Amino acid sequence: MSTTKNKSGTSKGKRSRLYWAVPAALVAMVLVVLLAKWLTGLPAVRSFLADYPGHSELPAGAPVGFPAWLAWQHFLNAFFLLLIIRTGWQVRTTTRPGGYWTRNNKGLIRTKTAPTKISLELWFHLTLDALWILNGLVFAVLLFATGQWMRIVPTSWDVFPNAASAVLQYASLNWPTENGWVNYNALQLLTYFVTVFIAAPLAFITGLRTSSAWPKKAAALNKAYPIEAARAVHFPVMIYFVAFIVVHVFLVLATGALRNLNHMYGGSDDVSWVGFWIFAASVAVMIGAWFLARPLFLRPIASLMGKVTSR
């Protein structure tokens, strides 16, 4: 009886906190907007905004527009990342796995240590990680080979005051001018830089440390890089990616949806429906993959790479 009461009390406590969190967040947003509007009305701040309009100048020879390979990379990154977040959450919360996978030793040097058995959810998570990393390597090579890196790597220190300017403009609801076909604003540039060159590598190295692929008998290496440290970073990085996706999608839709979608999916600066329909098709593929990522469909694929068992 007491257990039931405790569970009921905990559930009510969580709902109560949720009820208070929503209005508190709305009040906080209103206060931020009012503060930003007051600040942008000050002469010194108006002068700052005039000196730093919110974007840095690109280096000479920076490319304009988005090539077709970038559109494919954008879709694949979104596809893999969505499923990685889903399976990562499953690995963290699932108490009864849908099955287990063991690496097949055929063709490999036999050792005294048996292959590690992992849950089907963890196998799928690690497989998606490997595909995401492979796609990321291709992306990095093409990024630097074509000069597209100049659009998301800071090349001048004025990116920081310009980013502060962009924050003030967003917060005051007087949003900076959007012209992503030519140049991102400084806040976008820094966010993309952090996502590509900091968050993604952190997700990889912390995920590798917590995976079964990590050498467990390397005492010195494990002491220098403890698994607790990797776990402490890996989950917040996932939260960062979730927040990035939510804000990114919101701004794409709120700052000229058709033009923005045409930039990335239609390969042009036109305001037409081409990019929207390609985007809609890509979302349909991701939704389909989300619902097909179940043990019923994963077991036959996993069995091609190892042994699948129910326990």
C-alpha positions in Angstrom: 0.0 0.0 0.0 2.8 2.4 0.9 4.6 1.7 -2.3 1.4 2.5 -4.3 1.1 5.8 -2.4 4.7 6.7 -3.0 4.4 6.0 -6.7 1.2 8.1 -6.8 2.8 10.9 -4.9 5.9 10.9 -7.2 3.7 10.9 -10.3 1.6 13.8 -8.9 4.8 15.7 -8.0 6.2 15.3 -11.5 2.9 16.6 -13.0 2.8 19.5 -10.6 6.4 20.5 -11.6 5.4 20.3 -15.2 2.3 22.5 -14.7 4.5 25.1 -13.1 7.3 24.8 -15.6 5.3 25.9 -18.6 4.0 29.2 -17.2 7.4 29.9 -15.6 9.1 29.4 -19.0 6.5 31.7 -20.7 7.1 34.4 -18.0 10.9 34.1 -18.4 10.6 34.5 -22.2 8.5 37.6 -21.8 11.0 39.1 -19.3 13.9 38.3 -21.7 12.1 40.1 -24.6 11.3 43.1 -22.5 14.8 43.3 -21.2 16.2 43.0 -24.7 13.9 45.7 -26.1 15.0 48.0 -23.3 18.6 47.3 -23.9 18.4 47.9 -27.7 16.8 51.2 -27.0 19.8 52.5 -25.1 22.1 54.8 -27.2 25.3 52.8 -26.4 23.6 49.5 -27.5 22.2 51.1 -30.7 25.7 52.2 -31.5 27.0 48.7 -30.8 24.4 47.2 -33.1 25.3 49.6 -35.8 29.0 48.7 -35.5 28.2 45.0 -35.4 25.1 44.2 -37.4 25.2 40.5 -36.6 27.4 38.9 -39.3 31.1 38.7 -40.1 32.5 39.2 -43.6 33.5 36.0 -45.3 37.0 35.4 -46.7 37.6 36.2 -50.3 36.6 33.3 -52.6 34.0 31.9 -50.2 31.4 29.8 -52.1 27.9 31.0 -52.5 24.9 28.7 -52.2 24.7 25.0 -51.4 25.9 22.2 -53.7 23.9 19.0 -54.2 26.3 16.9 -52.0 25.6 19.1 -49.0 21.9 18.5 -49.4 22.5 14.7 -49.2 24.8 15.1 -46.3 22.3 17.2 -44.5 19.6 14.6 -45.0 21.9 11.7 -43.9 23.1 13.5 -40.9 19.6 14.3 -39.8 18.5 10.7 -40.5 21.3 9.1 -38.5 21.2 11.6 -35.7 17.4 11.2 -35.2 17.8 7.4 -34.9 20.9 7.7 -32.8 19.0 9.9 -30.3 16.1 7.4 -30.3 18.3 4.3 -29.7 20.5 6.2 -27.2 17.5 6.9 -25.1 16.3 3.3 -25.5 19.7 2.0 -24.3 19.5 4.4 -21.3 15.9 3.5 -20.3 15.1 0.0 -21.6 14.9 -2.7 -18.8 13.9 -5.6 -21.0 15.8 -5.6 -24.3 14.1 -6.9 -27.4 16.9 -9.3 -27.9 20.7 -9.8 -27.7 23.5 -9.7 -30.2 26.9 -11.5 -30.1 29.7 -10.9 -32.6 30.4 -13.8 -34.9 34.0 -15.0 -34.5 34.1 -16.7 -37.9 37.2 -15.7 -39.9 38.7 -13.9 -36.8 41.5 -15.0 -34.6 40.1 -17.0 -31.7 40.8 -15.8 -28.2 40.1 -17.1 -24.7 37.7 -14.2 -24.1 34.2 -14.8 -25.4 32.6 -12.1 -27.5 30.6 -9.6 -25.5 26.8 -10.0 -25.6 25.0 -6.7 -26.0 21.3 -5.8 -26.3 19.8 -5.4 -29.7 19.1 -1.8 -28.9 22.8 -1.2 -28.2 23.8 -3.0 -31.3 21.6 -0.8 -33.4 22.8 2.3 -31.6 26.5 1.4 -32.3 25.8 0.5 -35.9 24.1 3.9 -36.5 27.1 5.5 -34.8 29.5 3.9 -37.2 27.4 5.0 -40.2 27.1 8.5 -38.8 30.9 8.7 -38.3 31.5 7.4 -41.8 29.1 10.0 -43.2 30.8 12.7 -41.0 34.2 11.8 -42.5 32.9 12.2 -46.0 31.3 15.5 -45.0 34.5 16.8 -43.5 36.5 15.9 -46.6 34.0 17.6 -49.0 33.7 20.6 -46.7 37.4 21.4 -46.9 37.8 20.3 -50.5 35.1 22.7 -51.8 35.7 25.7 -49.5 32.3 25.3 -47.8 34.2 25.3 -44.5 34.6 29.1 -44.7 30.8 29.4 -44.1 30.9 27.7 -40.7 34.4 28.3 -39.3 35.1 31.6 -37.7 37.9 33.5 -39.5 37.7 36.8 -37.6 37.5 37.8 -34.0 34.5 40.1 -34.7 32.4 37.0 -34.9 31.9 37.2 -31.1 30.5 40.8 -30.9 28.4 40.1 -34.0 27.1 36.9 -32.3 26.2 39.0 -29.2 24.5 41.5 -31.6 22.5 38.6 -33.1 21.4 37.4 -29.7 20.1 40.8 -28.8 18.2 41.1 -32.1 16.6 37.7 -31.7 15.7 38.3 -28.1 14.1 41.7 -28.9 12.1 40.0 -31.7 13.8 42.3 -34.3 15.5 39.3 -35.9 18.7 39.8 -37.9 18.4 39.7 -41.7 18.5 36.2 -43.0 20.6 35.5 -46.1 21.9 32.0 -45.5 22.4 31.4 -49.3 25.3 33.9 -49.1 26.3 34.2 -45.4 25.1 33.0 -42.0 24.8 35.4 -39.2 27.5 35.1 -36.5 25.3 33.2 -34.0 24.4 30.7 -36.7 28.1 30.4 -37.7 29.2 29.7 -34.1 26.4 27.3 -33.5 27.2 25.3 -36.6 30.9 25.3 -35.8 30.2 24.0 -32.3 27.9 21.3 -33.6 30.2 20.0 -36.3 33.6 20.4 -34.7 33.0 20.1 -31.0 29.7 18.3 -30.2 30.0 15.7 -32.9 33.6 14.6 -32.0 32.6 14.7 -28.3 29.6 12.4 -29.0 32.0 10.0 -30.9 34.8 9.8 -28.3 32.5 9.5 -25.3 30.3 7.0 -27.1 33.4 4.9 -28.0 34.5 4.9 -24.4 31.2 3.6 -23.2 30.8 1.0 -25.9 31.9 -2.7 -25.9 34.5 -1.9 -28.5 36.7 -0.1 -25.9 39.6 -2.2 -24.6 38.6 -3.2 -21.1 42.0 -4.5 -20.1 44.0 -1.3 -21.0 44.4 -0.3 -17.3 46.5 2.9 -17.9 44.2 4.1 -20.7 41.0 3.4 -18.6 42.6 5.2 -15.7 43.4 8.3 -17.8 40.0 8.2 -19.4 37.5 6.8 -16.9 34.1 5.6 -18.2 32.3 7.8 -15.6 33.8 10.9 -17.3 32.6 9.7 -20.7 29.1 9.0 -19.4 29.0 12.4 -17.7 29.6 14.1 -21.0 27.8 11.8 -23.4 24.2 12.4 -22.2 24.5 16.2 -22.1 25.8 16.1 -25.6 22.7 14.2 -26.7 20.6 16.9 -24.9 22.6 19.6 -26.9 21.7 17.9 -30.2 18.1 17.6 -29.3 18.0 21.4 -28.4 19.9 22.2 -31.6 17.5 20.3 -33.7 14.4 21.9 -32.1 15.8 25.5 -32.4 17.2 24.9 -35.9 13.9 23.5 -37.3 11.9 26.3 -35.6 14.1 29.1 -37.1 14.1 27.4 -40.6 10.3 27.5 -40.6 10.0 30.9 -38.9 12.4 32.9 -41.0 11.1 32.1 -44.5 10.3 28.4 -44.7 10.1 28.0 -48.5 13.3 29.9 -49.2 15.2 28.2 -46.4 14.0 24.7 -47.5 14.8 25.5 -51.1 18.4 26.5 -50.0 19.1 23.1 -48.5 16.9 20.8 -50.5 16.1 22.6 -53.8 19.6 23.8 -54.5 18.5 27.4 -55.3 17.7 30.8 -53.8 14.1 30.8 -55.2 10.9 31.0 -53.2 9.2 27.9 -54.6 7.7 24.6 -53.3 10.5 22.4 -54.7 12.6 22.3 -51.5 9.5 21.8 -49.4 8.4 18.7 -51.2 11.9 17.2 -51.1 12.0 18.0 -47.4 8.6 16.4 -46.8 9.7 13.2 -48.6 12.8 13.1 -46.4 10.7 13.5 -43.2 8.5 10.7 -44.4 11.6 8.5 -44.8 12.7 9.4 -41.3 9.3 8.7 -39.8 9.2 5.3 -41.6 12.6 4.4 -40.3 11.6 5.5 -36.7 8.7 3.0 -36.7 10.6 0.2 -38.5 13.4 0.4 -36.0 11.9 -2.4 -33.9 13.2 -5.9 -32.9 10.9 -7.6 -35.5 12.8 -5.8 -38.3 16.2 -5.5 -36.6 16.7 -9.1 -35.8 17.2 -10.3 -39.4 19.6 -7.5 -40.1 21.6 -8.1 -36.9 21.8 -11.8 -37.6 23.8 -11.1 -40.8 26.6 -9.6 -38.6 26.4 -12.0 -35.6 24.2 -14.2 -33.5 20.9 -12.9 -32.2 19.2 -14.5 -29.2 16.2 -13.8 -27.0 18.3 -13.8 -23.8 
